[in-house]
Amino acid sequence: MCVALENRMPATVQDLAAQAIALAPEDRARLADLLLASLPQEDEADFDVAWEQEIQRRVASIETGTAKLITSAEVHARAQKIIDR
């Protein structure tokens, strides 16, 4: 944890962070998931709307034939070229 951040955290938060860091990796991941899930989800509604609009745009472009579809083999080949660079 960054020292600058530690200096601004209340002692209780510092103690909790130290205890959390001492946990096994699986337990830290589980704790992180719980903490993230406890945060307000206000922005997620906007995110969901934006994704729904993007999905509809993509489906429409496929249905109208304006989207250029490629096979998974082509995707893998392009990815391999990028990796090989």
trRosetta pair geometry for C-beta under 8 A, 3 or more apart (Angstrom, degrees):
i j d omega theta_ij theta_ji phi_ij phi_ji
1 5 6.1 -106 170 75 95 120
1 6 5.7 105 117 -60 117 103
1 17 6.1 37 -59 160 159 139
1 21 7.5 -103 -26 -68 110 143
2 5 4.4 81 73 8 98 106
2 6 6.9 -166 94 -12 50 84
3 6 5.4 -53 -147 34 36 114
3 7 6.5 39 155 -24 67 101
4 7 6.0 -53 -155 29 30 112
4 8 7.1 15 152 -8 60 108
5 8 5.9 -68 -156 41 37 104
5 9 6.4 39 151 -30 71 107
6 9 5.7 -54 -145 26 35 113
6 14 6.0 76 -155 -113 85 110
6 17 7.9 -138 -109 76 88 153
9 13 4.3 -116 -179 87 110 122
9 14 5.1 138 102 -57 120 83
9 17 7.2 9 152 -8 166 141
10 13 4.9 91 59 7 78 102
10 14 7.1 -142 99 -5 40 88
11 14 5.4 -55 -148 37 35 115
11 15 6.2 37 153 -21 68 103
12 15 5.7 -52 -149 34 31 111
12 16 6.4 29 153 -16 64 106
13 16 5.6 -53 -146 39 33 111
13 17 6.1 36 153 -22 65 106
14 17 5.7 -54 -146 36 29 112
14 18 6.4 30 154 -20 63 105
15 18 5.8 -54 -149 35 30 111
15 19 6.4 28 153 -16 64 106
16 19 5.7 -56 -148 38 32 110
16 20 6.1 32 153 -21 67 107
17 20 5.6 -54 -144 36 31 112
17 21 6.2 32 157 -21 65 106
18 21 5.9 -53 -146 35 29 110
18 22 6.6 29 153 -20 61 107
19 22 5.8 -59 -155 34 32 113
19 23 7.3 48 147 -38 61 93
20 23 5.7 -38 -165 3 40 117
20 28 6.1 102 169 -120 82 85
20 31 5.7 -153 -139 116 108 160
21 28 7.3 48 -114 -108 30 129
23 27 4.0 -113 171 93 122 119
23 28 4.8 157 82 -58 113 78
23 31 6.7 105 50 -6 166 139
24 27 4.7 85 57 11 81 106
24 28 7.1 -149 90 -9 38 87
25 28 5.6 -54 -144 35 32 112
25 29 6.3 33 157 -20 66 104
26 29 5.7 -54 -151 35 31 112
26 30 6.4 31 151 -19 65 106
27 30 5.5 -51 -145 37 35 113
27 31 6.2 36 153 -19 66 105
28 31 5.7 -54 -147 39 31 111
28 32 6.2 35 152 -22 65 105
29 32 5.6 -52 -147 35 31 113
29 33 6.5 34 153 -20 63 103
30 33 5.7 -52 -152 34 31 113
30 34 6.5 31 151 -18 64 105
31 34 5.6 -54 -149 36 33 112
31 35 6.3 31 154 -18 67 106
32 35 5.8 -55 -146 38 30 109
32 36 6.2 28 157 -16 65 108
33 36 5.9 -57 -145 40 28 108
33 37 6.1 27 157 -19 64 110
34 37 5.8 -58 -146 38 28 111
34 38 6.5 28 154 -24 62 108
35 38 5.7 -58 -152 30 31 112
35 39 7.4 42 150 -33 61 94
36 39 6.0 -43 -162 9 39 114
41 44 4.3 -30 179 15 90 130
41 45 7.5 99 133 -27 87 79
42 45 6.9 -52 -178 16 38 105
43 46 5.6 -53 -164 38 55 112
43 47 6.1 59 140 -24 76 105
44 47 5.1 -53 -147 38 39 118
44 48 6.2 44 153 -24 69 101
45 48 5.7 -50 -148 33 31 112
45 49 6.5 31 152 -18 63 104
46 49 5.7 -54 -150 36 32 111
46 50 6.3 32 153 -19 65 107
47 50 5.8 -56 -148 37 29 111
47 51 6.4 26 155 -16 65 106
48 51 5.9 -56 -147 38 30 108
48 52 6.3 32 154 -21 64 106
49 52 5.7 -54 -148 34 30 113
49 53 6.5 30 153 -18 64 105
50 53 5.8 -55 -151 36 31 111
50 54 6.4 31 151 -19 65 106
51 54 5.5 -53 -145 38 35 112
51 55 6.2 39 154 -22 67 103
52 55 5.7 -51 -147 34 30 113
52 56 6.5 30 153 -17 63 106
53 56 5.8 -55 -149 38 31 111
53 57 6.3 35 152 -22 65 105
54 57 5.5 -52 -147 35 33 114
54 58 6.3 30 155 -17 66 106
55 58 5.9 -57 -148 38 30 108
55 59 6.3 29 155 -18 66 107
56 59 5.8 -53 -143 37 31 110
56 60 6.2 32 156 -20 64 108
57 60 5.8 -58 -150 37 27 112
57 61 6.5 24 154 -18 63 107
58 61 5.8 -55 -147 35 32 109
58 62 6.6 32 153 -18 64 103
58 67 7.0 63 -162 -88 65 147
59 62 5.7 -56 -153 36 33 110
59 63 6.2 28 153 -17 68 109
60 63 5.7 -56 -142 40 31 109
60 64 6.1 17 162 -8 67 111
61 64 6.1 -57 -137 45 28 102
61 66 4.7 -85 -155 73 79 99
61 67 4.0 96 129 -47 102 101
62 65 7.8 33 176 -72 28 28
62 67 4.8 -32 -79 36 56 139
62 69 7.0 61 -125 -61 95 118
64 67 8.0 101 62 -3 77 81
70 74 4.2 -96 170 80 114 140
70 75 6.2 139 104 -50 113 79
71 74 4.8 103 57 4 76 98
71 75 7.2 -133 103 -3 45 86
72 75 5.3 -49 -150 34 41 116
72 76 6.3 42 152 -19 69 103
73 76 5.8 -54 -149 37 30 111
73 77 6.3 33 151 -21 64 107
74 77 5.5 -51 -144 36 33 113
74 78 6.3 33 157 -18 65 104
75 78 6.0 -57 -150 37 28 108
75 79 6.3 28 152 -19 64 109
76 79 5.6 -54 -145 38 31 113
76 80 6.2 34 154 -23 65 105
77 80 5.7 -53 -148 33 29 112
77 81 6.7 33 152 -21 62 102
78 81 5.7 -51 -153 31 34 113
78 82 6.7 33 150 -18 64 103
79 82 5.7 -55 -155 35 35 112
79 83 6.4 34 149 -19 67 106
80 83 5.5 -53 -146 37 34 113
80 84 6.1 33 156 -20 67 110
81 84 5.8 -57 -144 38 28 111
81 85 7.2 50 152 -44 59 89
82 85 6.0 -35 -164 -3 34 115
